[in-house]
Amino acid sequence: MPESRNRTKHHHQHHQPVAPHHNSQKIKRSAALVVAILAAILGLAVAYFTQGSDPLWMMIGTLAGAIVGYLVGHAMDKSIAKT
């Protein structure tokens, strides 16, 4: 009869559930940049159609659109973060 004390013990291996490849850091997506770019293009178009092809007014329109777009996008990011 075999002696059970001398046998090697069988250890049960517990399998960990395999998670999908997950980065510990979240990718931060910002609406502020996208909205700023779109508003800058809109500001450029408005300045072109109202003042003609004057470079000063086109630059002012582009900057004003970018600033307003950034502020709107930043407010959108804040409201999304609340939820």
N, C-alpha and C positions, 0 to 999 in steps of 0.2 A: 504494500500500500504506500502511495507517495506521501512524502512528508510535506505538508503545506507550509511549514515554517521556512523551508529552504527555497521555496519558489519565489521568483521575482514578482513583486506586486504590480498589478496593472493599474495605472493611473488614468482616470477618465479626463480627456482633454475637453475643456469647455470652449466652444467656438464663440468668438466675439462677433456680433453682427457687423458686417462690412458696410461702412458708410461710404457714400460716393465721395469721389475726390473733392474734398472740402477745404477751402482755404480758411484759416482762422481769422483772416482779416476780410472785412467786407469791402467791396469795391464801392467807393463813394461816387455816386452819380449826382451831378449837379444840373439843375434846370437853369441856373443863373447864366451859365456860359452860353447855352443854346439860345435862350431867349435874348441875351445881349447881342449875339451875332445876328439873329433875325431882325431885331429892332434896329440895329445899326444899318442893315441893308434897307429897311423901310425908311429910316431917317435920311439915308443917302438919296433914295428915290424921291422923297417928298422935297428935299432941298433942290434936287435937279429940276423937278417939274415946276417948282414955284420961283426959283431964282435963276434958272438957266444953268449953264456950265461954269459958273464962277467957282473956282477952287476953294475960296475961303468959306463960302456958304455951304458947299458940299461937305467940307471938313466939319463945320459946326453942326450940320444936320446929322452926320455920321456919329460924332461924339455924343450929341444929345440923345440920339436913339440908343446908343450903346449904354449910356448911363441909366436911362429909363428902363431899358431891357434888363440890365443887371439888377436893378432894384426890384422889378417885378418878379424876376426869376428867384431872387433871394427870398422874397416873401412867399413864393410858392414852395421853396425848400423848407421854410419854417413851418408852413401849414401842413406839409406832408409829414414832417418829423413829429408833429403833435400826435398824430394818429397811431 
